Amino acid sequence: MSIGRAILIGHLVVNGPVLGLLAAGAVLGRALAGNLGLGLFGGAVVAWLWWSLAVPRWRAWALARGADAAELQRVGAVTGLVWPKGWVFGKTELPPRDRH
């Protein structure tokens, strides 16, 4: 699989829902509590949890299809899909547990 295709799919399946969760949080916060900021904060918490779960699964999926790990990381960081290597926020990725 090409890096470009893997990154595009990553943005669709990881960052697409992140944006939706942020928007939903804002709308719900405004509608239910009359507080846009509170809604954005709640949406950000849920979106970050989604990102933390989705990125390692997307990465494993791309690597299983032949994507180069170093290039996937490099281009993913440049395009905003993943954090640059070594950044503290990257440590929030929650890899899947072994099922064995």
Secondary structure, DSSP 8 states (H G I E B T S, - for coil): --HHHHHHHHIIIIIHHHHHHHHHHHHHIIIIIS-HHHHHHHHHHHHHHHHHHHHHHHHHHHHHTT--HHHHHHHHHHHTSS--TT-GGGGG--------
